[in-house]
Amino acid sequence: MRPKLGFPFSLWLVAIPLALGLRLFGQGVTVRDGNVYYVDEQKRTRQLTNDGADSDASLSPDGTTVIFVHRTAIPAGFAEPKNLHPVRNQICLVDVSGRRGLKVVFDATITVDNHNYATFSEPHLAPDNRHAFFLIDLAVVEFGLVKLDLGDGRAQMISTALDWRVIASGRYAGDLLVQRRRQTVDGISVAYWLLAEDGTVLGLVSQSEREALAFLENPDRRIREPR
């Protein structure tokens, strides 16, 4: 599991809509021994999956759905930057009640510049529950951020990323806060950018982690638009 580049759990939860705050306070998801568990407001735990091959579970902003990665035993048939022998991964959904059953929403490969990728991580749902986003291991030191349309199943990489979050409320609800590295004339620049759901750069949020965290605490403030 890769190290986190800031955005501690307690802070990125502030992006949850305030109208849903009481409903979501105390809710959570966790993965133990490859199985997904949901914890409700009364701290009751419900097991949602049981085959021991799941990871990276996260709760939707409205608190109704869990999205996660399922690791199959099927060889991908190609090498990746961090794994010479990857297996195929799936992006799955399950509702927190567990009554509707598991739904596989993506089980294909991602192709970028004629290279294929089958290892997925960190899926999150958009506030409208019509899109999801996840990472691929694009390079040894960099990830690719992929947008998945849950209606038609189409997925494409929209940005490189070191870390990222979906903004769930406020002026920029549905947009993405993405930490990216760029090559400049002076070397490598790392900064936090606000991106639309299609990857369009909306503006620079900050070049410091402190200011990026402040933005997550108050996502209604205006940002510097690109020149």
C-alpha positions as CSV (number, residue, x, y, z in Angstrom):
1,M,0.0,0.0,0.0
2,R,1.4,3.4,-1.0
3,P,2.1,6.1,1.6
4,K,-0.4,8.9,1.9
5,L,0.7,12.3,0.8
6,G,-1.3,14.3,3.3
7,F,-5.1,14.5,3.4
8,P,-5.6,12.6,6.7
9,F,-9.0,10.8,6.9
10,S,-10.4,13.1,9.6
11,L,-9.9,16.1,7.3
12,W,-11.0,14.8,3.9
13,L,-14.3,13.8,5.5
14,V,-15.1,17.5,5.8
15,A,-16.0,17.4,2.1
16,I,-19.2,15.5,3.0
17,P,-22.3,17.6,2.5
18,L,-23.3,19.4,5.7
19,A,-26.9,18.5,5.1
20,L,-25.9,14.8,5.5
21,G,-23.5,15.4,8.4
22,L,-25.6,13.8,11.1
23,R,-26.4,10.9,9.0
24,L,-22.8,10.2,8.1
25,F,-21.2,10.9,11.5
26,G,-20.3,7.6,12.9
27,Q,-20.7,5.7,9.6
28,G,-17.7,4.1,8.0
29,V,-16.2,1.2,6.1
30,T,-13.2,-0.9,6.7
31,V,-11.5,-4.0,5.1
32,R,-10.4,-6.9,7.2
33,D,-8.8,-10.0,5.8
34,G,-9.9,-9.0,2.3
35,N,-13.6,-8.5,3.3
36,V,-15.5,-5.3,3.4
37,Y,-17.4,-4.3,6.6
38,Y,-19.8,-1.4,7.1
39,V,-20.2,0.3,10.5
40,D,-23.5,2.2,11.0
41,E,-24.2,5.2,13.3
42,Q,-24.9,2.9,16.2
43,K,-21.4,1.3,15.7
44,R,-23.0,-1.9,14.5
45,T,-20.8,-3.8,12.0
46,R,-22.2,-5.5,9.0
47,Q,-20.1,-7.7,6.7
48,L,-20.7,-6.9,3.0
49,T,-18.3,-9.2,1.2
50,N,-16.8,-12.6,2.1
51,D,-14.4,-13.9,-0.5
52,G,-11.2,-12.4,1.0
53,A,-10.1,-10.6,-2.1
54,D,-11.3,-7.0,-1.6
55,S,-9.6,-3.8,-0.8
56,D,-9.7,0.0,-0.8
57,A,-13.4,0.4,0.2
58,S,-14.9,3.8,0.5
59,L,-18.3,5.2,1.4
60,S,-20.3,7.3,-1.1
61,P,-20.9,10.9,0.0
62,D,-24.6,10.2,0.7
63,G,-23.7,7.2,2.9
64,T,-25.7,4.6,0.9
65,T,-23.1,2.8,-1.2
66,V,-19.7,1.3,-0.8
67,I,-17.2,1.2,-3.7
68,F,-14.2,-1.1,-3.6
69,V,-11.6,-3.0,-5.5
70,H,-11.9,-6.8,-6.0
71,R,-8.8,-8.7,-7.0
72,T,-9.4,-11.7,-9.2
73,A,-7.2,-14.7,-9.9
74,I,-7.1,-14.1,-13.6
75,P,-3.7,-13.1,-15.0
76,A,-3.8,-9.8,-16.9
77,G,-1.3,-11.1,-19.5
78,F,0.9,-8.1,-19.5
79,A,3.4,-6.3,-17.2
80,E,2.8,-3.0,-15.4
81,P,5.4,-0.5,-14.1
82,K,5.1,-1.8,-10.5
83,N,4.1,-5.4,-11.2
84,L,5.5,-7.8,-13.8
85,H,2.6,-10.3,-13.4
86,P,-0.6,-8.4,-12.4
87,V,-4.0,-10.0,-12.2
88,R,-7.2,-8.4,-13.3
89,N,-9.0,-6.2,-10.9
90,Q,-12.7,-5.2,-10.7
91,I,-14.4,-2.1,-9.4
92,C,-17.5,-3.1,-7.4
93,L,-20.5,-1.5,-5.6
94,V,-22.6,-2.8,-2.8
95,D,-25.3,-1.0,-0.8
96,V,-24.7,-0.6,2.9
97,S,-27.7,-2.8,3.8
98,G,-26.2,-5.7,1.9
99,R,-29.6,-6.6,0.5
100,R,-29.1,-5.7,-3.1
101,G,-26.0,-7.8,-3.6
102,L,-22.6,-6.9,-5.2
103,K,-22.4,-5.2,-8.6
104,V,-19.3,-5.3,-10.8
105,V,-19.3,-1.9,-12.5
106,F,-15.9,-2.2,-14.3
107,D,-13.7,-5.2,-15.1
108,A,-11.8,-4.2,-18.2
109,T,-8.3,-2.9,-18.7
110,I,-7.3,0.8,-19.0
111,T,-5.2,1.6,-22.0
112,V,-3.0,4.7,-22.0
113,D,-0.5,5.4,-24.8
114,N,-0.7,1.8,-26.0
115,H,0.1,0.5,-22.5
116,N,-2.5,-1.6,-20.6
117,Y,-3.3,-1.4,-16.8
118,A,-5.3,-3.8,-14.7
119,T,-4.3,-2.9,-11.1
120,F,-6.8,-0.4,-9.6
121,S,-6.8,1.4,-6.3
122,E,-8.6,4.1,-4.2
123,P,-12.0,4.2,-5.9
124,H,-14.4,6.9,-4.8
125,L,-17.9,7.8,-5.9
126,A,-18.9,11.3,-7.1
127,P,-21.6,13.1,-5.2
128,D,-24.2,12.3,-7.9
129,N,-23.4,8.6,-7.8
130,R,-23.2,8.6,-11.6
131,H,-19.5,8.6,-11.8
132,A,-16.6,7.0,-10.0
133,F,-12.9,7.7,-10.0
134,F,-9.9,5.4,-9.3
135,L,-6.2,5.2,-9.7
136,I,-4.0,3.0,-12.0
137,D,-0.2,2.4,-11.5
138,L,0.8,4.6,-14.4
139,A,4.5,4.8,-13.4
140,V,6.8,3.9,-10.6
141,V,6.4,7.4,-9.0
142,E,3.1,8.5,-10.4
143,F,-0.5,7.4,-10.8
144,G,-3.2,7.9,-13.4
145,L,-6.6,9.2,-12.3
146,V,-9.4,7.4,-14.1
147,K,-13.0,8.5,-14.5
148,L,-15.6,5.8,-14.8
149,D,-19.1,6.5,-16.1
150,L,-21.4,4.2,-14.2
151,G,-24.1,4.5,-16.8
152,D,-22.3,3.1,-19.8
153,G,-19.2,1.6,-18.2
154,R,-16.7,3.8,-20.1
155,A,-13.5,4.6,-18.4
156,Q,-10.6,6.8,-19.3
157,M,-7.6,8.4,-17.6
158,I,-8.2,12.2,-17.1
159,S,-5.0,13.2,-15.2
160,T,-1.8,12.1,-13.6
161,A,-1.9,12.2,-9.8
162,L,0.1,11.8,-6.7
163,D,-2.9,12.0,-4.5
164,W,-6.5,13.2,-4.9
165,R,-10.0,13.8,-3.4
166,V,-13.5,14.3,-4.7
167,I,-15.1,17.5,-3.5
168,A,-18.5,16.4,-2.2
169,S,-20.1,19.7,-1.4
170,G,-20.0,23.5,-1.9
171,R,-19.2,25.6,-5.0
172,Y,-17.0,22.8,-6.5
173,A,-19.1,19.8,-5.6
174,G,-18.2,16.9,-8.0
175,D,-14.8,18.5,-8.9
176,L,-11.5,17.0,-7.9
177,L,-8.6,18.2,-5.8
178,V,-5.5,16.6,-7.4
179,Q,-1.8,16.7,-6.4
180,R,0.2,16.6,-9.6
181,R,3.9,16.9,-10.5
182,R,5.0,18.9,-13.5
183,Q,8.2,19.3,-15.3
184,T,9.3,23.0,-15.5
185,V,12.4,24.8,-16.7
186,D,13.5,24.9,-13.0
187,G,12.9,21.2,-12.4
188,I,9.9,19.3,-10.9
189,S,7.0,21.3,-9.5
190,V,4.4,19.7,-7.2
191,A,1.1,21.5,-6.6
192,Y,-2.6,20.9,-5.8
193,W,-5.0,21.6,-8.6
194,L,-8.8,21.8,-8.9
195,L,-10.0,19.7,-11.9
196,A,-13.4,19.2,-13.4
197,E,-14.7,15.7,-13.6
198,D,-13.4,15.4,-17.2
199,G,-9.9,16.5,-16.1
200,T,-10.1,20.1,-17.2
201,V,-7.9,22.3,-15.0
202,L,-10.1,24.8,-13.2
203,G,-7.4,26.5,-11.3
204,L,-4.5,26.2,-8.9
205,V,-5.5,25.6,-5.2
206,S,-2.1,25.6,-3.6
207,Q,1.5,24.6,-3.7
208,S,1.5,23.6,0.0
209,E,-0.2,20.8,1.8
210,R,-1.4,23.2,4.5
211,E,-3.3,25.4,2.1
212,A,-4.8,22.3,0.3
213,L,-6.1,21.0,3.7
214,A,-7.6,24.5,4.4
215,F,-9.3,24.3,1.0
216,L,-10.9,21.0,1.9
217,E,-12.1,22.5,5.1
218,N,-13.7,25.4,3.2
219,P,-14.3,24.2,-0.4
220,D,-16.5,27.2,-1.1
221,R,-13.7,29.7,-1.4
222,R,-12.6,30.8,-4.9
223,I,-9.4,29.6,-6.4
224,R,-6.9,31.1,-8.8
225,E,-8.1,30.3,-12.3
226,P,-5.6,29.2,-14.9
227,R,-4.2,31.9,-17.1
